[in-house]
Amino acid sequence: MTTPADLPPLATPAEVARALRCSPRYIQQECAAGRMKSRQIAGRYLITADDVAAYLDRQKVKVKVKPCPSGTPEPASNGETTDASGKSSGTNGAGAGESQRVLTIADQLIANSGNTSRARPGQPTARVIPMRCR
């Protein structure tokens, strides 16, 4: 797999795109807009590894992770596999209380959701169908 560290001194948009897992057209658009520093030689964009690193640093600043309003912690798994087989990051004893809390909130929403839409004559009215978890 190509990474930004593996890029040649002057990389083409296709090489950068493989490293960033996006399309070459996207890289060309970023270069044309001036968001990714590049040099245009013979009508082709050439990008240094340092310019790719600077672009990625700027992108990280723009992405802000907001905490969940309910205070729920981030997922425990990042999708990577481990050597320990048979382990799952599914629900455990701590999650059981959370599911009950979700059901309570759902019941409150259902109870408070009066039918605010005006039904036209001859048409059925909208209704909330509660969903229950096992």
C-alpha positions, 0 to 999 in steps of 0.5 A: 500500500502506498502511503504519503511517506512512500511518495517520490520527490515529485509525485503525480496526482495519481500517485498522491491519490493512491496514497490518500485513497481518493481519485486523481481528479480530486487531487487535480481539483485541490491543486487547481484551487490552490488548496494543495501546493503543487508545481505545474510542469508541462501541463501536469501537476507535480506535488512534493511529499512535504506539500502532501504532509502540509495539506494533510495537516491543514485538513486535520485542523478543519475536522473537529470531533464533537463529543456525543451529547449523551456522554457516550464514550467513543467506540472501543474498536477501530476495526483492526483485528487482534490475535485474541479470537472469540472476543467482541466489542459488542454489548456488555454489562455496562451497555445493558443500562444504556439500552434501557435508557434508550428505550425509556427515551423512545417511550417518552418521545412516542408519548409526547409525539402527538399527531401534529399533521393534519389529515386530509379527508379520506387519508389515513393519519400518520402514526409512530410505530415503536421499535423494541430491541431484544 
